[in-house]
Amino acid sequence: MMETAGSYKAPAIIKTVRILQLMKWLSPAEDTGGKIRSFRIGKALSSFALVDAAGFVFPCEEPNGKEDHLSHYNRLYTLPVPRGARSVLQAMTSFAGGLSLRTARFSPGEFGQFVERILRETSYDAIHVEELPLMASLSSLSLDIPVIFSSHNVESKLSLSLFRRRNPLLKLLSDIEFGRTVQEERNAVLRARSCIAVSERDRHSLSRLLKENVTPMHVLPNCAHDRFQPSSGEMHGKGILTVGSFGWYPNRDGLVWFMDKVVPLLRKQIPSVEIRVAGSEIHPPLRRKLERQGIDVHVDVPDILPFLQEARLLFVPLRIGGGTRIKIVEAWAAGLPVVSTSIGAEGLPCRPGVDVLIADDAAGFAAQMGRLLKDDGLYGKLRSEGLKKSRDLRWSGMSSPLAQIYKNVLKDREIVHP
């Protein structure tokens, strides 16, 4: 176990509450939706508590705690990701023991021991767990500390559609994976003192897991950072853009569908359309395929905001998904209209035709993009409505709701509202 001292400086108010936040990745880059949500929730927690964070790190990606998205943490506890044969053996053992493949991948036995060592060193008032796989790591621990479960997706729903679109072996395992994931979600809800979902849709799905569930369920939506604002330059932008972490199969699948099915139809309408792809984990084979189609590729960009500010529209071609898309909220905040599939916009408080354009087949998707590229009036309407929507979806507004959740959980401790 490695400990990294963050650059946290104690505020004037003495924070009597201490929280251990568990997350899958403690990364020096804030380059996926899961990382963004985890770190932003950590920032909100730090407004009323001392927060330590624990998670996996990849080789050569050890954070120093001075990164802007990590600087609010008091301590960072990092666990190297198991590699090679050891990793495969741990995953197979966990799967043979009845866990889902998604959870088994995160070595719940080893991570549980890691958390246990941290708890022996420091006393905490609560454990805040980001995402379902890490909840399994607590099952072997005897804890009298309240656990708050923060769900980023309803994993059972996501895993079924995800596995059935993959290779033949995963298709065969899809029903097993679904059943195990449902049970893990039930166990997580039962184990938690309070649960947090990203949308009303997800909250309802989690609530239905148990016939008589008394665990409080709350919604903290995905948001945009306050710095996401429209460009002060030309309003109408140019070209079309998609962003994301393309190591995640649903993002990659949607992008390939877009290239193969939508791009030929779009270029019949607008031959000169500029297409840009920006994000992380755009591996060489995918990059070459994109570039062969004349698509402008930007790999591992340090900041996605300039791309959002320069484009005419964001397209979200997802065909598999869960939770909600942070990229859409960030696009709204940057004044960028959005064309999405129904799944891409799922769970967001959007109104098709008002603050987003929706299409699920290739012809419809290309047609909606063509409309938005040609019609300045439609562009202005979607831009204006998206900006309005984004005003109530800022991470800086999450501190008070989160403090209230903890006030209800820790009734014997003082919670100073931010």
ZIGIZI-V374008 format. One record per backbone hydrogen bond with DSSP energy under -1.0 kcal/mol. NH is the residue of the N-H (numbers start at 1). CO is the residue of the C=O. Records with the same first field share a line. If there is no record, write none. Layout:
BEGIN
NH: CO / CO
END
This chain:
BEGIN
2: 78
4: 76
7: 65
19: 50
20: 126
21: 52
22: 128
23: 54
26: 56
36: 32
37: 33
38: 34
39: 35
40: 36
41: 37
42: 38
43: 39
44: 40
45: 41
46: 42
47: 44
48: 45
49: 45
50: 17
52: 19
53: 75
54: 21
55: 77
56: 24
57: 79
61: 58
70: 67
71: 67
73: 70
74: 51
76: 4
77: 53
78: 2
79: 55
81: 57
88: 84
89: 85
90: 86
91: 87
92: 88
93: 89
94: 90
95: 91
96: 92
97: 93
98: 95
99: 94
104: 100
105: 101
106: 103
107: 104
111: 107
112: 108
113: 109
114: 110
115: 111
116: 112
117: 113
118: 114
119: 115
120: 116
121: 117
122: 118
125: 18
126: 18
127: 146
128: 20
129: 148
130: 22
131: 150
135: 132
138: 135
139: 136
141: 138
148: 127
149: 194
150: 129
151: 196
155: 153
158: 154
159: 155
160: 156
161: 157
162: 158
163: 159
164: 160
166: 163
171: 167
172: 168
173: 169
177: 173
178: 174
179: 175
180: 176
181: 177
182: 178
183: 179
184: 180
185: 181
186: 182
187: 183
188: 184
189: 185
190: 186
191: 187
192: 188
193: 147
194: 147
195: 216
196: 149
197: 218
203: 199
204: 200
205: 201
206: 202
207: 203
208: 204
209: 206
218: 195
220: 197
224: 393
228: 225
229: 227
238: 310
240: 274
241: 313
242: 276
244: 278
246: 280
248: 245
252: 248
253: 249
254: 250
255: 251
256: 252
257: 253
258: 254
259: 255
260: 256
261: 257
262: 258
263: 258
266: 262
267: 263
269: 265
270: 266
273: 270
276: 240
277: 296
278: 242
279: 298
280: 244
283: 281
287: 283
288: 284
289: 285
290: 286
291: 287
292: 288
294: 291
295: 290
296: 275
298: 277
300: 279
308: 304
309: 305
310: 306
311: 307
312: 239
314: 337
315: 241
316: 339
329: 325
330: 326
331: 327
332: 328
333: 329
334: 330
335: 332
336: 331
339: 314
340: 357
341: 316
345: 341
348: 345
350: 348
353: 356
354: 351
355: 351
357: 338
359: 340
365: 361
366: 362
367: 363
368: 364
369: 365
370: 366
371: 367
372: 368
373: 369
374: 370
375: 371
379: 375
380: 376
381: 377
382: 378
383: 379
384: 380
385: 381
386: 382
387: 383
388: 384
389: 385
390: 386
393: 390
395: 224
397: 394
398: 395
402: 398
403: 399
404: 400
405: 401
406: 402
407: 403
408: 404
409: 405
410: 406
413: 410
END
